[in-house]
């Protein structure tokens, strides 16, 4: 037992006659470890991007709500009337009337009437 442990610590399995198969396996394990590390880094990078985009969406949504409420306030009739009073334009006391334009019938329509 002591001899096997001593050989393992001295890495004699890497210089023996059948060391080629050991080296292949070690290289395979190293390659597999590198692939796993790269995959983990890629995954973490995507997680951070998703979190960043979620924060940006929340910010844009709150900005949209602010702008919409500001627009609603600006579009109110009282606000518009107040802005027009500054320019000496006052609201009309007479309500507007709807104007209808009668469309002339074409000769073809008159024929089939």
C-alpha positions in Angstrom: 0.0 0.0 0.0 2.8 2.4 1.0 4.6 1.7 -2.3 1.6 2.4 -4.4 0.9 5.7 -2.7 4.6 6.6 -3.1 4.4 5.8 -6.8 1.3 7.8 -7.2 2.9 10.8 -5.5 5.9 10.5 -7.7 3.6 10.3 -10.8 5.2 7.2 -12.1 2.0 6.3 -13.9 2.9 9.1 -16.3 6.3 7.7 -17.3 5.6 4.0 -17.4 5.4 1.9 -20.6 1.6 2.2 -20.8 1.7 6.0 -20.0 0.2 6.9 -23.4 -3.3 5.8 -22.5 -3.0 7.6 -19.1 -1.9 10.8 -20.9 -4.9 10.5 -23.4 -7.3 10.2 -20.5 -5.7 13.1 -18.6 -5.8 15.3 -21.7 -9.5 14.3 -22.2 -10.3 15.3 -18.6 -8.5 18.6 -19.1 -10.4 19.3 -22.3 -13.7 18.4 -20.6 -12.9 20.7 -17.7 -12.1 23.6 -20.0 -15.4 23.0 -21.9 -17.3 23.0 -18.6 -15.6 26.2 -17.4 -16.3 27.9 -20.7 -20.0 26.8 -20.5 -20.3 28.1 -17.0 -18.9 31.5 -17.9 -21.2 31.7 -20.9 -24.2 30.9 -18.7 -23.3 33.4 -16.1 -22.7 36.1 -18.7 -26.2 35.5 -20.1 -27.7 35.6 -16.6 -26.1 39.0 -16.0 -27.3 40.2 -19.4 -30.9 39.1 -18.6 -30.8 40.8 -15.2 -29.5 44.0 -16.8 -32.2 44.0 -19.5 -34.9 43.4 -16.9 -33.7 46.4 -15.0 -33.7 48.5 -18.2 -37.2 47.3 -19.0 -38.4 48.4 -15.6 -36.8 51.8 -16.0 -38.3 52.3 -19.5 -41.7 51.2 -18.3 -41.6 53.7 -15.4 -40.4 56.4 -17.8 -43.3 55.5 -20.1 -45.8 55.8 -17.3 -44.4 59.2 -16.3 -44.5 60.5 -19.8 -48.0 59.3 -20.4 -49.3 60.9 -17.2 -47.5 64.1 -18.2 -49.1 64.0 -21.6 -52.5 63.5 -20.1 -52.0 66.5 -17.9 -50.8 68.7 -20.9 -53.8 67.5 -23.0 -56.4 68.6 -20.5 -58.7 71.3 -21.7 -58.0 73.5 -18.6 -54.3 73.4 -19.3 -54.7 74.2 -23.0 -57.0 77.1 -22.1 -54.6 78.4 -19.6 -51.7 78.3 -22.1 -53.9 80.1 -24.7 -54.9 82.8 -22.2 -51.2 83.8 -22.0 -51.3 84.5 -25.7 -54.6 86.4 -25.4 -56.6 83.6 -27.1 -59.8 82.8 -25.1 -62.2 79.9 -25.5 -65.3 80.6 -27.6 -68.6 81.2 -25.8 -70.5 79.8 -28.8 -70.3 76.1 -29.3 -69.0 74.8 -32.6 -71.4 73.7 -35.3 -70.9 70.7 -37.5 -70.7 71.5 -41.2 -71.9 68.9 -43.6 -70.9 69.1 -47.3 -73.4 67.5 -49.6 -71.7 65.4 -52.1 -73.0 65.8 -55.6 -74.3 62.7 -57.3 -72.6 61.6 -60.5 -74.5 61.1 -63.7 -74.3 57.4 -63.2 -75.8 57.6 -59.7 -78.6 59.8 -60.9 -79.4 57.3 -63.6 -79.8 54.4 -61.2 -81.9 56.3 -58.7 
